[in-house]
């Protein structure tokens, strides 16, 4: 049954454990935001999951329907009361997810086992949708229950300021602590890092009262280690180098972050973009 909701939480599933982890997280987010949950599976024939020889379209289509039903059952079992709708559509997964992102409140996807790859596969569905999405995208990580503070990483870029503004709003909505961090590459850079944090916090008064810390080390692995004690890491998809598909730090967090990771692009529901930012597009599916 179709659920009338102009901006649902959309979770992409593909029949994997990662997709079910995304479903559980998406159900929690939908209820917390007062939104419906739309479970989406994109059926592409012949898809990489359907390798019968000769191809059996009927069986493959039935398997796709079962994927959606299993995710619906997982959502209602894990979060009673969630309003859930399962959707099976034909098409190209990235194209369909990006189209859905234009009206979604949030897109939730599984991590797609990227940590097992020696490097970030730029042609993967996960990378492409995170990089080009329009709405915020959160990547689920396993089944660990949420604990610890929200953590926002800032580097002085417009993208990270948008992430900080989103993190402040999320901390207020969830009534949890917010920790804002910047990574300096050496001890000599700590004073500059402290000034950068002060400037960022002054630009986002909603984050007043957040704890701020300068960490020292190589930014990507340092943030991966810090994520072990966070309930969610919130970052922009691109840092000071806005020309790349994903920033180097964002790419490493996409691969190895220890907690759910929220990549902030903006939201279709917003009145307008943050000054200095360019809205991009979004949803991601595992």
Rosetta blueprint (number, residue, H / E / L):
1 X L
2 X L
3 X L
4 X L
5 X L
6 X L
7 X L
8 X L
9 X E
10 X E
11 X E
12 X E
13 X L
14 X L
15 X L
16 X L
17 X H
18 X H
19 X H
20 X H
21 X H
22 X H
23 X H
24 X H
25 X H
26 X H
27 X H
28 X H
29 X H
30 X H
31 X H
32 X H
33 X H
34 X L
35 X L
36 X L
37 X E
38 X E
39 X E
40 X E
41 X E
42 X E
43 X E
44 X L
45 X L
46 X L
47 X L
48 X L
49 X L
50 X L
51 X L
52 X L
53 X L
54 X L
55 X L
56 X L
57 X H
58 X H
59 X H
60 X H
61 X H
62 X H
63 X H
64 X H
65 X H
66 X H
67 X H
68 X H
69 X H
70 X H
71 X H
72 X H
73 X H
74 X H
75 X H
76 X H
77 X H
78 X H
79 X L
80 X L
81 X L
82 X L
83 X L
84 X E
85 X E
86 X E
87 X E
88 X E
89 X E
90 X E
91 X L
92 X L
93 X H
94 X H
95 X H
96 X H
97 X H
98 X H
99 X H
100 X H
101 X H
102 X L
103 X L
104 X L
105 X L
106 X E
107 X E
108 X E
109 X E
110 X L
111 X L
112 X L
113 X L
114 X H
115 X H
116 X H
117 X L
118 X L
119 X L
120 X L
121 X L
122 X L
123 X L
124 X L
125 X H
126 X H
127 X H
128 X H
129 X H
130 X H
131 X H
132 X H
133 X L
134 X E
135 X L
136 X L
137 X E
138 X E
139 X E
140 X L
141 X L
142 X L
143 X L
144 X L
145 X L
146 X L
147 X L
148 X L
149 X E
150 X E
151 X E
152 X E
153 X E
154 X L
155 X L
156 X L
157 X L
158 X H
159 X H
160 X H
161 X H
162 X H
163 X H
164 X H
165 X H
166 X H
167 X H
168 X H
169 X H
170 X H
171 X H
172 X H
173 X H
174 X H
175 X L
176 X L
177 X L
178 X E
179 X E
180 X E
181 X E
182 X E
183 X E
184 X E
185 X L
186 X L
187 X H
188 X H
189 X H
190 X H
191 X H
192 X H
193 X H
194 X H
195 X H
196 X H
197 X H
198 X H
199 X H
200 X H
201 X H
202 X H
203 X H
204 X L
205 X H
206 X H
207 X H
208 X L
209 X L
210 X L
211 X E
212 X E
213 X E
214 X E
215 X E
216 X E
217 X L
218 X L
219 X H
220 X H
221 X H
222 X H
223 X H
224 X H
225 X H
226 X H
227 X H
228 X H
229 X H
230 X E
231 X E
232 X E
233 X E
234 X E
235 X E
236 X E
237 X L
238 X L
239 X L
240 X L
241 X L
242 X L
243 X L
244 X L
245 X L
246 X L
247 X L
248 X H
249 X H
250 X H
251 X H
252 X H
253 X H
254 X H
255 X H
256 X H
257 X L
258 X L
259 X L
260 X E
261 X E
262 X E
263 X E
264 X E
265 X L
266 X L
267 X L
268 X L
269 X L
270 X L
271 X L
272 X L
273 X L
274 X L
275 X L
276 X L
277 X L
278 X L
279 X L
280 X L
281 X L
282 X E
283 X L
284 X L
285 X E
286 X L
